[in-house]
Structure formats: structure tokens, C-alpha cells
Amino acid sequence: MTLNMRTELLKNIPFAQALELAALVDCEPGRVVSRTLAQQPAANVTLFSLAAGEGISAHTSPGDALVLVLEGRARVTIGDAAHDVGAGQAIAMPAGVPHALDAEEPFKMLLVVVKPQAA
């Protein structure tokens, strides 16, 4: 199948070229910046950037989530446990468990959420 004949499941990203994912989102003071790359019933893939001191407040997700740290450092709280993560690391968060993130320095991540299929 040629590139122009397929149905694109990914969006907001060019095809058939090497990319530096961290360069696709900029850190902006006072904002959490996101760029959705895929939003499907079974999975979401989103790039995020947070300026130092910014955060994502505690919430739950209907699916398991995987944070892949592209740049910077953050504290990720899952349930009652806090974890310091940095560039090159990943952390998994189980569905239904409250989690939060606080950027300790400019921070960029790729978030993958995998959701259960409806019966």
C-alpha cells in the first residue's frame, strides 16, 4: 500500500521521515502543552511538555498509562508513592489508580494510554 492510499491512524505528525519527538512540543511558562498523535478507542498517544514548576493534578485513567520521558525531570506520584523520573526513563501507571506529575525542570514526555476493549 502506498503512503497516499492508507487510512492514517496517526495525526499531527509527518510520515516517512525521522523525527525528534521532543522538538514537536515547546515548553511554555504557565502552560501544559500537548500534541495528540493518536486517539483511538483502544489507545491514545500524546506528546506533552511542561515548564519547570508546572504539573498535571491527580486524576485516574480508564486505561494503563506509560510515560516515556524525552527530556527533563519530573516527580510522578502513583497512589501514595512518588517516583523521580528523567530523560530516557519510563514509568507505568495502572488504570484506576490516581496519579499526578510535577515538572522539576522543563519536561517533555510521550504518554501512551492503552484502554480495555468494550465487550
Backbone as numpy.savetxt, mean C-alpha at the origin, in Angstrom:
# Nx Ny Nz CAx CAy CAz Cx Cy Cz
-1.59 -12.55 -27.21 -2.44 -11.38 -27.21 -1.54 -10.15 -27.21
-1.84 -9.21 -28.05 -1.05 -7.98 -28.09 -1.49 -7.04 -26.98
-0.63 -6.08 -26.66 -0.93 -5.16 -25.56 -2.21 -4.37 -25.79
-2.51 -4.01 -27.01 -3.69 -3.19 -27.25 -4.98 -4.00 -27.36
-4.92 -5.33 -27.24 -6.11 -6.16 -27.34 -6.57 -6.71 -25.99
-5.85 -6.47 -24.94 -6.18 -7.07 -23.66 -7.03 -6.12 -22.82
-7.76 -6.70 -21.88 -8.50 -5.91 -20.91 -7.57 -5.61 -19.76
-7.38 -4.35 -19.45 -6.43 -3.97 -18.41 -7.04 -4.13 -17.02
-6.37 -4.91 -16.20 -6.76 -5.07 -14.81 -6.01 -4.09 -13.93
-4.85 -3.66 -14.40 -4.09 -2.62 -13.71 -4.46 -1.28 -14.31
-4.35 -0.22 -13.49 -4.64 1.12 -13.98 -3.66 2.11 -13.38
-3.62 3.31 -13.95 -2.78 4.39 -13.45 -1.30 4.06 -13.45
-0.90 3.20 -14.39 0.49 2.78 -14.49 0.77 2.40 -15.94
1.90 2.81 -16.49 2.18 2.42 -17.87 2.56 0.95 -17.97
2.24 0.36 -19.10 2.57 -1.04 -19.36 3.88 -1.14 -20.14
4.49 -2.30 -20.06 5.64 -2.69 -20.87 6.83 -1.74 -20.72
7.07 -1.26 -19.51 8.27 -0.49 -19.24 8.65 -0.65 -17.77
9.95 -0.62 -17.50 10.44 -0.74 -16.14 10.11 0.55 -15.39
9.66 0.41 -14.14 9.24 1.56 -13.35 9.87 1.52 -11.97
10.14 2.69 -11.43 10.50 2.80 -10.03 9.22 3.18 -9.31
8.62 2.22 -8.61 7.31 2.45 -7.99 7.30 3.66 -7.06
8.35 3.84 -6.28 8.38 4.96 -5.33 8.30 6.31 -6.03
8.73 6.39 -7.27 8.69 7.65 -8.01 7.28 8.00 -8.49
6.34 7.07 -8.37 4.97 7.31 -8.86 4.08 8.03 -7.85
4.57 8.23 -6.62 3.83 9.00 -5.60 4.82 9.92 -4.89
4.39 11.16 -4.65 5.23 12.14 -3.97 4.74 12.34 -2.54
5.66 12.55 -1.63 5.30 12.91 -0.26 4.91 14.38 -0.23
3.76 14.67 0.36 3.28 16.04 0.47 2.93 16.30 1.93
3.50 17.37 2.51 3.21 17.68 3.92 1.70 17.79 4.16
1.25 17.19 5.26 -0.15 17.28 5.64 -1.09 16.37 4.88
-0.54 15.50 4.01 -1.40 14.64 3.19 -0.89 13.21 3.15
-1.83 12.30 3.02 -1.53 10.92 2.65 -1.88 10.83 1.17
-0.89 10.55 0.33 -1.09 10.48 -1.11 -1.21 9.03 -1.52
-2.20 8.73 -2.38 -2.36 7.35 -2.84 -2.55 7.32 -4.35
-2.20 6.18 -4.92 -2.38 5.94 -6.36 -2.81 4.49 -6.51
-4.07 4.28 -6.86 -4.61 2.93 -7.01 -4.09 2.31 -8.30
-3.52 1.12 -8.19 -3.02 0.40 -9.35 -3.96 -0.72 -9.78
-4.73 -1.26 -8.84 -5.73 -2.28 -9.16 -6.80 -2.25 -8.08
-8.05 -2.36 -8.53 -9.17 -2.42 -7.59 -10.15 -3.44 -8.15
-10.09 -4.64 -7.60 -10.89 -5.76 -8.07 -11.63 -6.37 -6.88
-12.66 -7.16 -7.12 -13.39 -7.77 -6.00 -12.49 -8.59 -5.05
-11.46 -9.23 -5.58 -10.63 -10.10 -4.75 -9.34 -9.45 -4.27
-8.95 -8.30 -4.85 -7.67 -7.70 -4.46 -7.60 -6.23 -4.85
-6.91 -5.47 -4.02 -6.59 -4.07 -4.31 -5.08 -3.90 -4.20
-4.51 -3.07 -5.07 -3.09 -2.75 -5.03 -2.99 -1.23 -5.10
-2.35 -0.62 -4.08 -2.30 0.83 -4.00 -0.92 1.28 -3.54
-0.39 2.31 -4.20 0.82 2.97 -3.74 0.42 4.08 -2.77
1.19 4.26 -1.69 0.94 5.33 -0.74 2.23 6.06 -0.45
2.12 7.36 -0.16 3.24 8.11 0.39 2.72 8.96 1.53
3.53 9.07 2.57 3.20 9.87 3.74 4.42 10.69 4.12
4.22 11.97 4.38 5.29 12.80 4.89 5.59 12.37 6.33
6.77 12.71 6.81 7.13 12.41 8.20 6.08 13.00 9.13
5.66 12.21 10.09 4.66 12.66 11.06 3.22 12.41 10.65
2.99 12.03 9.40 1.63 11.71 8.95 1.33 10.26 9.29
0.04 9.90 9.27 -0.32 8.54 9.59 -1.64 8.12 9.01
-1.93 6.86 9.14 -3.22 6.28 8.79 -3.78 5.72 10.10
-4.91 6.25 10.51 -5.47 5.89 11.81 -5.95 4.44 11.83
-6.14 3.93 13.03 -6.53 2.53 13.22 -7.84 2.23 12.49
-7.83 1.12 11.79 -9.00 0.64 11.05 -8.84 -0.86 10.83
-9.88 -1.50 10.33 -9.80 -2.91 9.97 -10.04 -3.05 8.48
-9.68 -4.20 7.96 -9.85 -4.49 6.54 -10.56 -5.84 6.41
-11.42 -5.98 5.38 -12.08 -7.26 5.18 -11.15 -8.33 4.60
-9.94 -7.90 4.19 -8.99 -8.86 3.63 -7.64 -8.75 4.32
-6.81 -9.75 4.10 -5.43 -9.69 4.59 -4.69 -8.62 3.79
-3.82 -7.87 4.46 -3.09 -6.79 3.80 -1.59 -7.02 3.95
-0.86 -6.67 2.88 0.59 -6.79 2.87 1.17 -5.43 2.53
2.00 -4.88 3.42 2.69 -3.62 3.19 4.11 -3.95 2.74
4.49 -3.44 1.56 5.85 -3.57 1.05 6.46 -2.18 1.12
7.46 -2.00 1.98 8.05 -0.68 2.19 9.04 -0.37 1.08
8.78 0.74 0.37 9.63 1.16 -0.74 10.71 2.14 -0.29
10.32 3.09 0.58 11.25 4.10 1.09 10.83 4.49 2.51
11.82 4.89 3.30 11.53 5.46 4.61 11.30 4.44 5.71
10.80 4.95 6.83 10.52 4.13 8.01 9.17 4.52 8.58
8.49 3.52 9.14 7.19 3.77 9.77 7.00 2.79 10.92
6.10 3.16 11.80 5.66 2.27 12.86 4.28 1.76 12.46
4.16 0.45 12.36 2.89 -0.19 12.02 2.40 -0.89 13.27
1.19 -0.53 13.69 0.59 -1.16 14.87 -0.48 -2.12 14.38
-0.36 -3.38 14.80 -1.32 -4.42 14.45 -1.85 -4.98 15.76
-3.14 -4.77 16.01 -3.69 -5.13 17.31 -3.00 -4.29 18.37
-2.38 -4.93 19.35 -1.67 -4.21 20.42 -0.16 -4.16 20.20
0.34 -4.71 19.10 1.78 -4.80 18.88 2.25 -3.77 17.85
3.32 -3.04 18.19 3.92 -2.06 17.28 5.16 -2.66 16.63
5.34 -2.37 15.34 6.46 -2.90 14.57 7.09 -1.76 13.79
8.41 -1.62 13.88 9.13 -0.64 13.08 9.55 -1.31 11.79
9.19 -0.70 10.66 9.52 -1.28 9.35 10.23 -0.23 8.51
11.13 -0.70 7.65 11.89 0.21 6.79 12.01 -0.32 5.38
12.62 0.48 4.54 12.77 0.17 3.12 13.30 -1.25 2.92
12.66 -1.96 2.02 13.05 -3.34 1.72 12.35 -4.37 2.57
11.59 -3.94 3.57 10.88 -4.87 4.43 9.40 -4.93 4.06
8.74 -5.95 4.58 7.30 -6.13 4.38 6.70 -6.59 5.69
5.41 -6.29 5.86 4.68 -6.75 7.04 3.26 -7.09 6.62
2.75 -8.21 7.13 1.39 -8.66 6.80 0.46 -8.36 7.97
-0.76 -7.93 7.61 -1.77 -7.59 8.60 -3.01 -8.45 8.34
-3.46 -9.21 9.33 -4.60 -10.11 9.10 -5.92 -9.35 9.01
-6.82 -9.89 8.22 -8.17 -9.32 8.08 -8.84 -9.22 9.44
-9.60 -8.14 9.63 -10.40 -7.99 10.84 -9.66 -7.53 12.07
-8.34 -7.40 12.01 -7.56 -6.95 13.16 -7.22 -5.47 12.96
-7.51 -4.61 13.94 -7.20 -3.19 13.78 -5.71 -2.97 13.54
-5.42 -2.06 12.61 -4.03 -1.71 12.33 -3.94 -0.23 11.98
-2.76 0.35 12.20 -2.51 1.76 11.95 -1.07 1.91 11.51
-0.76 3.08 10.92 0.59 3.33 10.43 0.96 4.78 10.72
2.18 5.00 11.23 2.70 6.34 11.48 4.07 6.45 10.84
4.22 7.42 9.92 5.49 7.63 9.22 6.48 8.33 10.14
7.62 7.70 10.36 8.66 8.29 11.19 9.55 9.22 10.37
9.54 9.04 9.06 10.26 9.87 8.10 9.48 9.76 6.80
9.80 10.54 5.76 9.06 10.38 4.51 8.99 8.89 4.14
7.79 8.43 3.81 7.53 7.00 3.72 6.70 6.68 2.48
7.09 5.63 1.77 6.34 5.16 0.61 6.19 3.65 0.70
4.99 3.18 0.33 4.72 1.75 0.42 3.79 1.31 -0.71
3.86 0.04 -1.01 2.89 -0.62 -1.88 2.04 -1.48 -0.97
0.72 -1.25 -1.02 -0.22 -2.01 -0.19 -1.00 -2.95 -1.08
-0.98 -4.24 -0.72 -1.75 -5.26 -1.42 -2.76 -5.83 -0.43
-4.04 -5.74 -0.76 -5.10 -6.30 0.08 -5.77 -7.42 -0.70
-5.78 -8.61 -0.10 -6.39 -9.78 -0.72 -7.63 -10.12 0.09
-8.78 -10.11 -0.60 -10.07 -10.29 0.08 -10.67 -11.66 -0.24
-11.46 -12.19 0.69 -12.10 -13.49 0.43 -13.13 -13.36 -0.69
-13.29 -14.40 -1.44 -14.29 -14.44 -2.51 -15.67 -14.67 -1.91
-16.66 -14.01 -2.45 -18.03 -14.24 -2.01 -18.46 -15.65 -2.41
-19.25 -16.27 -1.55 -19.67 -17.65 -1.82 -20.76 -17.70 -2.86
